[in-house]
């Protein structure tokens, strides 16, 4: 049994990690931090955890050594304190963007501010098991994944690894929890409720993560993000223009070859019913990413649709799955919740 702590546990991703780790068969969650809420019980912020634990928030300065440290801090903060965090734990999983991009220049371009030394950045393994499983085995330092990037990466990976993407146009529709737990003018209820707001028609920072993961040149990816009236979830719709025609049978072969043995990627391509394609609503609280598609008549364009819970497969769930891989445990440990219907 490994001991674990969650730094920044008062946020939405931190809360999900607490929930998952409390039910993990190989992990004992012993500490959680919040500077603002130190001394308060975790359920005062995450009421779904009432009765499950008596853990209280403590400041980072009071952290004691553990086996695994999960970092759920705003972008930039983990990097500035990495030497301190690494001294507290054998394994560190950082859910921010501080170590996702291998190239420091790309990180500076998309996230601004200071970057960590190259030798620290090179120690981190990108925490998406479907793409990096071999490198994650035995890893001590694991980077988190971007929720929008994960939806796109899993949608496109089978096509990208075949080298048949000529160009791709992606729009992701995202829920309000993607903006974090701190209120802002954009998340104020009268402004956010009922919204279909294109907040990043160009220039979304997850583009760099997608290009890195899929090996795509930036000029072949066109990416937009739209906020909709939903709390959890990402729906990615990718219009893929191919270098050669594919039909429905070809796509089944490619996607089954890529994901047939994956525990958390489901192929959703039904001929009838209202859930013929992926739907984020039914994935709330789960670690699944559902992927489906439709083929244009001439076969040169396919539309790939993927859905996930941005706080789970897009953040906390992938972090726990990556830890499971790194430790050699069953990849599904702590992640078996199947979701609810109706919700």
DRENSE-439648 format. One record per residue (C-alpha): residue in one letter; x, y, z. Coordinates in steps of 0.1 Angstrom, whole numbers, plus 2048, in hexadecimal, padded with zeros to 3 digits. Each point is the difference from the previous one (the first is absolute). Example, Ala and Ser with C-alpha at 12.3 -4.5 7.8 and 13.67 -1.06 7.14 Angstrom:
<atoms>
A87B7D384E
S80E8227F9
</atoms>
This chain:
<atoms>
X800800800
X80F8217F5
X7F9821813
X7F581E7EC
X7F9825803
X7ED8187EA
X80D8237FE
X7E58197F6
X7E47E980A
X7E681B803
X7FB8047DA
X7EB7EA7EA
X81C7EA7F3
X80E7FD823
X7DE7F680D
X7FD7E57E6
X8227F2809
X7F67FF825
X7E07ED7F6
X8147E77EB
X81C7FA818
X7E97FA81D
X7F37E27ED
X8217F47F2
X80A7DD80B
X826808800
X80182480D
X7FA80F822
X7F98267FD
X81081081F
X8028257F9
X7EE81B7EC
X80A8257FD
X7F08217FB
X80F82180B
X7DF812801
X7EC7E4812
X81A7F2818
X7F07F181E
X7DE7F87EF
X7F37DE7F9
X8017F57DB
X7DB7FB7FF
X7FA825807
X80B8067DC
X7F97DE7F0
X7DF7F6811
X7FE7DF7EC
X81C7F4817
X7EC805820
X8047E1816
X81B7F17EA
X81E811812
X80981781C
X81E80F7EE
X806825805
X8128187E9
X82280B80B
X8198197F1
X81B7F47E9
X81A80A81B
X7F37E4816
X8027E47E7
X8127E180B
X8117E77E9
X7EA7E77ED
X8057E77E5
X7EB8127E5
X7F98257FD
X7E580D7EA
X8038257F7
X7E08137F6
X80D823800
X7FB81D7E8
X8178007E2
X82380B809
X7FF7F8825
X80C7DC7FF
X81E8097EB
X80B81B818
X7FF7E781D
X80A7E07EF
X8207FA813
X7ED802821
X7E47E97F4
X8197E67F2
X8117FF822
X7DF7F6810
X7F67E37EA
X80F7E47EB
X7E58057E6
X7F18227F5
X7E18037E9
X7FB8247F5
X7DE8087F3
X8098237F3
X80F8087DE
X82280880E
X8117E07F3
X7E97F57E3
X8148107E4
X8237F27FA
X80D8207EF
X80581D818
X7FC8197E4
X7DE7F17F8
X7F6802824
X80B825802
X7ED8087E1
X7DF7F080B
X800804825
X81781E805
X81580781F
X81E7ED80C
X8077DC7F6
X8127E5813
X8237F57F8
X8027E87E3
X80D7E4815
X7E1801816
X7E98017E2
X8107E27F0
X7F97EB820
X7DB8027FC
X7EB7E77EB
X7E080C7F0
X7E47EF814
X7EA7F37E5
X8037DA802
X7F07F87DF
X81D8127EF
X81D7FE819
X7FA7DF812
X8237F27FB
X81182080C
X7E980281E
X80A7DE80E
X81780881E
X7FE8257FB
X80681681E
X7F48217F1
X7E08027ED
X7F081E7F0
X7DB8067FE
X7EC8027E0
X7EB81C7F2
X7DB7F77FF
X7F980E7DD
X8217F27F3
X7F87DE80E
X7DE7FF7EE
X81180A7DF
X81E7E9805
X7EB7E1806
X7E98097E3
X81C8047E7
X81B7E880C
X7F77E27EA
X8008177E1
X82081380A
X8147E1806
X7F77F47DD
X80C8217F2
X7E08077EC
X7F582180E
X80581B7E6
X7F081B816
X7E680181C
X7E781980D
X7F57FB824
X7E6811815
X7FD7F6825
X7E2809814
X808802825
X7EE802822
X80481B81A
X8157EC818
X81D8037E7
X80482380D
X8087F4823
X7F1806822
X808825804
X7E48167F4
X80681A7E4
X7EB8187EB
X7FD7E57E5
X7F47E6819
X7E6817811
X7DF7EE7FC
X7ED81A7EC
X81D8017E7
X8077DB7FE
X7DD7F1801
X7F27F87DE
X8218097F0
X80D7F47DF
X81F816801
X81E7FC7E8
X81B80A819
X81E7F47EB
X7F97FF7DB
X8258007FA
X81F7FE816
X7F67E781B
X81F7F5813
X7F67DB7FE
X8098017DB
X8257FB809
X7F87E2815
X7EC7F07E4
X81B8067E6
X81B7F1817
X7EB7E1809
X7F57F97DC
X81F80B7EE
X7EC8197EB
X80F8207F1
X7EE81E80F
X7F480B7DD
X7EC7E07FD
X7EB80681F
X7E4819803
X7F2801823
X7E3813810
X7F07FF822
X7DC808809
X7F0803823
X7DE7F1803
X7E67FD81C
X80E7E1811
X8147FA820
X8157E27F7
X80B7F47DF
X8128057DF
X7F27F77DE
X81A8027E4
X7F48007DB
X81D7FB7E9
X7FC8057DA
X81D7EC7F2
X80B8047DC
X8137E07F6
X81D7F97E9
X7EC7E27F3
X7DB7F6802
X7F37EA81C
X7DF7F0804
X7ED7F5820
X8107DD800
X8238107FD
X7F981581F
X7F47E3814
X8207EE7F8
X81681D809
X7EF809820
X7FC7DC80C
X8257FB7FA
X80881E815
X7E77FD81C
X7F37DC800
X8137F8820
X7FE822810
X7ED7FF821
X7F38247FE
X7FA8087DB
X7DF7F47F2
X7F68017DC
X7DD80E7FC
X7F27FD7DD
X7DD7F3801
X7E68007E4
X7E2807815
X7F6811820
X80782280F
X8237F780C
X80E7F77DE
X81E816805
X81480A81F
X7EE81581A
X81281181D
X7E1801816
X8017DA807
X825801807
X7FF81681F
X8167F281C
X80F7E57EA
X8227FB7F1
X7F37F67DE
X8068117DF
X7E67F77E6
X80A8037DB
X7EA7FD7E1
X7FF80C7DC
X7ED8077E0
X80D7FE7DD
X7F98197E5
X7F27F27E0
X8208047EC
X8167F281C
X81A81B800
X7F1810820
X7F77EE81F
X7F180F81F
X80E7F2820
X7EC807820
X80E7FA823
X7F2807823
X80E7FF823
X7FC80F823
X81A81D801
X8067FB825
X8057DA7FD
X80F7F27E0
X80A8247F8
X812804822
X7FD7ED820
X7F67DF7F1
X81D7FF7E7
X81880A81D
X7F57E1814
X8007EA7E2
X82480B7F8
X80A7F9824
X7F17DD7FD
X8157FA7E1
X82080E810
X7FB7E981F
X7F77E17EC
X7DD7FE80F
X7E07F77EE
X7FA81F7EA
X7DC80180C
X808802825
X7EB81B810
X7EF8097DE
X7E47E77FC
X7E2818803
X7EA7FB7E2
X7EC820801
X7DB807804
X7E28007E9
X7EA813800
X81181F80E
</atoms>
